[in-house]
Amino acid sequence: MRGNEIVLRGTEGTVERAEAVFDGLVGLVEEGHHPTPETAERLYKMADGGREVLGDVILTHRGRRVAPKTRNQKAYTDAIRQHQVVFGIGPAGTGKTYLAVALAVEALNRGEVSRIILTRPAVEAGESLGYLPGDVMAKVDPYFRPLYDALYEMVDPARFQAHLERGIIEIAPLAFMRGRTLNDAFIILDEAQNTTPQQMKMFLTRLGFGSKMVITGDITQVDLPKGRITGLQDARNALTDVEGVSFVGLRRDDIVRSDLVMRIVDAYEGAGEGDRA
């Protein structure tokens, strides 16, 4: 480095790739981003087009920008913007729920929908919550912690509480969706691998006018009784060619939590424990 100039030396291919990283970093800075070493690493992995992926800011809250970090995450966010029903399928840590919640909050902020509805099946993952005190909502509340955590990062606490009280944000078990028609809403079904085919059909047919649905799940983390087909698998088999429905696959390369999470996923898959369906 000499002043504001950087000289790159190496083979033609490596120099071109490094140049693309620096061009991407400069472009992101000019757009108001604050790149980190992780940003440079992701630009290097993506080679061409990385700036367009990392620069696609969904929303900004308290100075923090929420944006896709991989090509598949960008394809996922684009699909949600362009389709009425989107399935995001992939392993833990790939941002399926987090990005969907960010897009829901942004749609609410823009006035594109009047409410956000977050739901998931209350299937016990090897633990029993029936002994816990309180009403049914108090008992199922632990299932919804991941959704609350994502919302807390994107909505001010006071505003979030006000939205809950007014029904602008609704968080409820999947069973509570039966018999309803959900208009003008952004609806997210999380942990869809734990639905039955009947539950999935019931949920999808709740779709009303002006609404959008995002269904997320990981078919390697099924908590239904062994041998039962999940609603997520059944929907993928039945709806692949339906207009207005999009399926986006996320892979281990899209894991953004930490390198250790990626290694854990690899270890379980290598040991044959990943596919419990």
Secondary structure, 3 states (H helix, E strand, C coil): CECCECCCCCCHHHHHHHHHHHHHHHHHHHCCCCCCHHHHHHHHHHCCCHHHHHCCCCEEECCEEECCCCHHHHHHHHHHHHCCEEEEECCCCCCHHHHHHHHHHHHHHCCCCCEEEEEECCCCCCCCCCCCCCCHHHHHHHHHHHHHHHHHCCCCHHHHHHHHHHCCEEEEEHHHHCCCCECCEEEEECCHHHCCHHHHHHHHCCECCCCEEEEEECCCCCCCCCCCCCHHHHHHHHHCCCCCEEEEECCHHHCCCCHHHHHHHHHHHHCCCCCCC
